[in-house]
Amino acid sequence: MKAKRIWPWTLAVLAVAVVAVVAGPPIYRWAYAAMMPPLLLCEARNDTDTDIAYQLEDATGAFPGDWIARASGAPAGPLSPACFYGPDSRRKPVEVRWGPKEGEGDRYPQRTKLTVPRPDDAAVLLLRFTAPDRLQARFATAAEMPEPVVVPESVWNSGDWVNQ
């Protein structure tokens, strides 16, 4: 009689295990994405004659990493491998500090907060330095950048840029 009671419990435990194995990874990815701020690649273009060093505020409020936007107006190849942007809110302004790479004293004399509209399918944060003290920013969408390796020239020349 006891053997007949074990079979339903065994089948219930096996069913739960199968559901956990099948549904577990997608549920984990959904929960992780819902809790953690999404990280986006970022890329800067420098239309000035001076190399510019810059930093972006992250989700903790810190400014980790130093990135360089080379003078000449064109990015130097693929996207910067270490440049990521991860705010704690989709509506949080993009806070940037920058200055000449070889600057004296305060390395980042320029600071701004840009309220950049962020689409749901944002893929890359683009920054464009138009003068040593001027900055523009926008988000490029996944449709504009199907392979986020190099930002196409058409993406730099289109879209709604927010000016500082």
Backbone torsions as a table, in degrees:
resi	resn	phi	psi	omega
1	MET	NA	-37.2	179.5
2	LYS	-67.5	-32.4	179.8
3	ALA	-64.6	-34.0	178.8
4	LYS	-68.7	-30.1	179.1
5	ARG	-76.7	-26.7	-178.1
6	ILE	-71.0	-36.8	-176.2
7	TRP	-59.6	-45.7	178.3
8	PRO	-62.7	-38.9	178.7
9	TRP	-68.4	-39.2	178.3
10	THR	-63.2	-44.9	178.9
11	LEU	-65.4	-37.9	178.3
12	ALA	-65.4	-42.8	178.6
13	VAL	-65.4	-42.4	177.5
14	LEU	-64.1	-39.8	178.7
15	ALA	-64.0	-43.0	177.8
16	VAL	-63.0	-41.5	179.6
17	ALA	-64.1	-41.7	179.2
18	VAL	-65.4	-44.2	178.1
19	VAL	-61.9	-40.9	179.6
20	ALA	-64.5	-41.1	179.8
21	VAL	-67.9	-40.4	-177.7
22	VAL	-77.3	-46.6	-174.3
23	ALA	-92.6	-15.1	-176.1
24	GLY	-59.0	-54.2	-178.1
25	PRO	-59.1	-45.5	177.9
26	PRO	-64.3	-37.3	178.7
27	ILE	-67.1	-39.7	177.9
28	TYR	-62.8	-46.0	179.2
29	ARG	-61.8	-40.7	178.5
30	TRP	-63.2	-47.0	-178.8
31	ALA	-65.1	-40.0	179.1
32	TYR	-63.7	-44.9	180.0
33	ALA	-66.8	-33.1	-179.4
34	ALA	-72.9	-30.0	-175.9
35	MET	-92.9	-35.3	-175.6
36	MET	-93.6	143.9	176.3
37	PRO	-68.2	138.2	-179.1
38	PRO	-72.1	137.9	176.6
39	LEU	-95.6	133.5	177.0
40	LEU	-116.9	148.7	170.1
41	LEU	-69.5	155.5	173.7
42	CYS	-135.2	154.4	179.4
43	GLU	-146.7	142.4	-179.8
44	ALA	-119.1	144.9	175.0
45	ARG	-121.5	134.6	-175.8
46	ASN	-115.4	111.5	179.3
47	ASP	-97.4	21.2	179.7
48	THR	-108.1	179.2	178.8
49	ASP	-95.3	6.4	-175.2
50	THR	-124.2	136.0	172.0
51	ASP	-63.9	136.6	-177.2
52	ILE	-120.0	128.9	173.8
53	ALA	-93.5	140.8	-178.4
54	TYR	-146.7	161.3	175.9
55	GLN	-138.3	150.3	175.7
56	LEU	-116.9	140.8	176.7
57	GLU	-73.3	137.2	178.2
58	ASP	-101.3	-172.2	-175.4
59	ALA	-64.6	-21.9	-179.2
60	THR	-87.6	-6.7	-177.0
61	GLY	90.8	-0.3	178.7
62	ALA	-90.4	168.3	177.3
63	PHE	-117.6	75.0	-177.2
64	PRO	-77.4	148.4	174.0
65	GLY	77.9	146.7	173.9
66	ASP	-119.3	126.2	177.8
67	TRP	-119.8	154.5	-177.7
68	ILE	-118.9	129.4	171.3
69	ALA	-102.2	110.7	-176.1
70	ARG	-70.7	142.7	176.9
71	ALA	-66.1	150.4	174.9
72	SER	127.0	-15.8	175.2
73	GLY	94.4	-9.8	-179.0
74	ALA	-125.0	140.2	175.9
75	PRO	-62.0	149.7	-177.9
76	ALA	-89.8	61.0	175.5
77	GLY	100.6	-144.6	-176.1
78	PRO	-63.8	166.8	179.3
79	LEU	-57.7	146.9	179.4
80	SER	-59.6	122.2	-174.3
81	PRO	-66.7	-24.0	-175.9
82	ALA	-102.1	-1.4	-175.7
83	CYS	-89.6	106.4	176.9
84	PHE	-126.3	149.5	177.9
85	TYR	-126.2	121.4	-178.6
86	GLY	-138.2	82.3	179.3
87	PRO	-73.9	163.2	178.5
88	ASP	-84.8	-4.0	179.8
89	SER	-149.8	145.0	179.0
90	ARG	-67.8	-23.9	-177.3
91	ARG	-98.0	1.1	-178.4
92	LYS	-69.0	135.5	177.0
93	PRO	-62.2	149.3	176.0
94	VAL	-80.1	115.8	179.8
95	GLU	-102.0	124.6	-175.6
96	VAL	-128.0	140.6	170.0
97	ARG	-120.7	138.8	-179.6
98	TRP	-154.8	166.7	178.3
99	GLY	-177.9	172.3	178.4
100	PRO	-59.2	141.1	-178.0
101	LYS	-58.0	-40.0	-178.2
102	GLU	-100.4	30.8	-176.2
103	GLY	-68.8	152.8	177.1
104	GLU	-94.9	151.7	176.5
105	GLY	68.6	-126.5	-179.7
106	ASP	-64.2	116.7	-175.6
107	ARG	-67.2	-29.3	-177.6
108	TYR	-123.1	75.9	-177.5
109	PRO	-72.2	-22.0	-179.2
110	GLN	-98.1	135.1	178.0
111	ARG	-142.7	142.4	176.5
112	THR	-155.9	158.9	171.0
113	LYS	-120.6	119.1	180.0
114	LEU	-108.5	127.9	175.3
115	THR	-89.1	93.4	-174.8
116	VAL	-99.9	122.3	177.1
117	PRO	-60.7	126.7	-177.3
118	ARG	-109.8	111.6	178.9
119	PRO	-69.8	161.0	-179.2
120	ASP	-62.8	-31.1	-177.6
121	ASP	-103.9	34.6	179.4
122	ALA	-60.4	137.5	-179.3
123	ALA	-116.8	-38.4	-174.5
124	VAL	-142.9	137.5	171.2
125	LEU	-89.5	122.0	179.7
126	LEU	-104.8	133.1	174.9
127	LEU	-120.3	137.7	178.2
128	ARG	-131.6	117.9	177.0
129	PHE	-89.9	112.8	-176.7
130	THR	-95.8	-18.1	175.8
131	ALA	-155.6	163.7	-179.4
132	PRO	-57.1	-22.9	179.7
133	ASP	-118.5	17.4	-178.9
134	ARG	-127.9	140.6	-176.8
135	LEU	-139.5	143.7	171.8
136	GLN	-125.3	151.9	179.5
137	ALA	-147.1	152.6	171.9
138	ARG	-164.2	163.6	174.8
139	PHE	-100.9	133.4	172.0
140	ALA	-92.5	141.4	-177.2
141	THR	-89.0	167.4	178.1
142	ALA	-63.7	-31.6	178.8
143	ALA	-67.8	-35.0	178.6
144	GLU	-73.6	-28.8	-176.4
145	MET	-128.4	76.3	-177.7
146	PRO	-61.7	-30.2	175.1
147	GLU	-127.3	99.3	-174.5
148	PRO	-75.9	68.2	176.5
149	VAL	-108.6	-48.6	177.2
150	VAL	-131.8	134.8	179.6
151	VAL	-76.3	119.3	178.9
152	PRO	-64.3	150.1	179.2
153	GLU	-58.4	-34.2	179.8
154	SER	-62.6	-30.8	179.1
155	VAL	-72.3	-38.5	177.9
156	TRP	-64.9	-29.1	-174.7
157	ASN	-100.7	13.4	-179.1
158	SER	-136.7	176.9	176.4
159	GLY	89.1	172.5	-180.0
160	ASP	-97.0	102.7	179.6
161	TRP	-85.3	139.2	174.7
162	VAL	-97.7	128.5	-178.2
163	ASN	-97.0	148.7	174.1
164	GLN	-90.9	NA	NA
